[in-house]
Amino acid sequence: MTVPPIDVEAIAVKEGLRLSEADLGSVDARLYQKEGIWVLELNRAFAHTAQRFSVAHELGHLSLGHEGCGLDPADERAANVFAAELLMPLAQVKSALRRQTRLGELARTFDVSKEALQIKLNEHGLLLKLTSFD
């Protein structure tokens, strides 16, 4: 079993994505093809954990065949679910919850935001296992 945090950037590069950072205003990331290569620009102003989620989210779009869509709510939800499971595999989250019950500590273990982890825990009925939300 892989130990968290998952190296999502390495996975992206292995899958053929070229990662870079750019000033994107309020946009978290931009995925496009240039000369047959997928380029993923991450907003350099966003937190590291937000960038990681963006990488996983865009990998989700590519893996699920959503290329060129991006605005369909069902596709966005599916890419978010893909990203959450890639970064925070449920089995590993459950295992970690046996040792760590503080939200911040658990989020650092998976190198994700507290908000992303809280959503994951809530969706799986695990939020009550936390002893602290800081």
Helices and strands as residue ranges (DSSP letters): H 8-14, E 18-22, E 29-34, E 37-43, H 48-63, H 73-87, H 90-97, H 103-110, H 114-123, G 127-129
